[in-house]
């Protein structure tokens, strides 16, 4: 149930960012949308209970998000990449702690971080809108 709610909220935020953002904002939205869609297919790839498909996808998403983060000066991209790295690192917990007790902990942490990313996406939509509005106002001042 929570997963469907997060997916719906992410979709709304994606549309808002797509409408207000620039090229790199849209690239980040595409990367995150691919993560969500691909995650539905790769979560079953497991080795002895370790979700190798999800881990690879999370690390790949972090790497892909670093491209727009380095090329575009938006604070939300920095935070989104940081949270995605935290999500990816939670997949390494079974190698650090040999007991299986932390698998559910990693899942709960990932869900919480995705909730934070969802809220961040709405803040990102506001930032894209504010940046566009500021650029228009600065252009109006220069034309006068």
N, C-alpha and C positions, 0 to 999 in steps of 0.2 A: 504494500500500500504506500509506504513512504517512498519507495523507488518510483512509483508512477507519479506521485506528487512532485518529486524532484525533477523528473523528466518533463512534466508539463511546465513547471516554473522555468526550467532551463530553456525550453522551446520559446516561451514568451520573451525571456531575456535575449535569446539569440536573435529573434526578430527585431527587437528594439535596438540592439547593437548593430545589426545589419543595416537598418534604416538610417541610423545616426552616425555610424562610424565611417572610418576611411578604409583604405585597402588592407592595412595590416590588422586592423580590428576584425575585418571580415575573414582574413586568413586564420586568425585565432579562433573565430567562431567555427570555421570549417574543421579545424583540428579537433576542437572539443566535440563537435557533432559526430565526427568519425570515431572518436573515442567511445561515445555513448552507443553508437550503432554497432561498432565492432566488438565492444564489450559483451554484447548479447550472444555473440558467436564463440568467442575465445575463452569464456569462463570455464568451459568444460575441459579444456586442455590441462590435465593435471598429471603430476608425477608424485605418487605416494601422498596424495592429499594437498600437495603444494600447487597452487594455481599458476602454473608457468605461463599460460597464455595471457592471463590478466597482468602478470608481472611484466612480461615483455611489452605488452601494450602500454602499460603505465610509464615505463621507462622511455619508450619510443615517443609517447605523447609529451613527456617532459622535454626530450630533445627537440621535438618539433616546435614546441611552444617557445623554446629559447630563441628561435630565429626571429619571430616578430618582436619578442621582448628586447632583443639587442638592436633591432633596426627602427623601432618606433618608441617615442617617448611617452608612454602611457604607464601610469603607476599600476593600473589594474593588471597589466600583463606581467609585471614583476611579481605581484602577489599571487596571481594565478599559477605562474610557473613554480613559485616556491611551494604552494600548497600541493601542486601535482608531484613535486619531488618528495614531499612528505608522504603522500599516498604511495608512491612507488617504493619508498624505503620500507614501508610497513610490510611489504611482501618478503623482505629479507629477515624478518623477525624469527621465523622458524629455524633459520640457520644459526642465529645467535643463541636462542633458547631452545634446547632440544625437546622439551616437553611440548605436547600438542595443545596445552592449555591456552596459549596465546593466539591461536588462530582466530577465535571468535573476537578477541580483543582487537586484532588487526582489522577485522571486518567492521567493527563498531567505530574504530578510529577513521577508517576510510569513509564510512557513511557520514560521520560528523564533518570531516574535511570537505566532502562534496556538498554538504549543506552550506558550509562557509563559502565555497566557490560559487554556489548558486546565488547567495546574497551579494557576493562580489560582482557577479555578472550584472545585477541590477544597478549597482553603483557604477559599473563600467558604462552601462547605457546612459546614465546621467552624465558621466564625464564626457562621453562622445557628444552628447547634446550640448553640454556647456562649452566644449571646445569649438564646436561649430558656431554656436551663437556668439562667442567671443570673437572668432575670426570674422564673422559678418559685421559686428559692431566696429572692429578695428578697420575694416575695409570702408565702412561708411564714414568713419572719422577721417581717413586718408583722402577720401573723395571730396570732402567739403573744403 
